[in-house]
Structure formats: C-alpha cells, structure tokens
Amino acid sequence: MIDLKNLSAEQLRELGRDAAYRIGTHTAAGYPIESYINQQQEILRNVRAELERRSK
C-alpha cells in the first residue's frame, strides 16, 4: 500500500485521475466487478482526504 503522505500534491492528483479513469473504463466495459470499483473509489476518497488535509 502506498503511503499517501509521501507523495507530492501532483502525484496525488495523478493517482486520483488514474483511479477515476479506471472506474470509468471498467464500468464502460459492461460487466463491472464491484469489488474492483470499490477499491478504486476508496483510493479516490483517500487521495481527496489527503489533499484536503494538506490544504488546511
């Protein structure tokens, strides 16, 4: 597991974009695996939380 605190803000944004892209492409494939989508959504939530924490 990646420690988000060690990533730069740009790396966090890229990780978030990647997770969002993976959710979109996996869903568009027609037979999404819910556990995979949930995992990517968790990554997205964690990235957002870390970016928000840094902005305070």
Secondary structure, DSSP 8 states (H G I E B T S, - for coil): ---GGGS-HHHHHHHHHHHHHHHHHHHHTSS--HHHHHHHHHHHHHHHHHHHHHH-
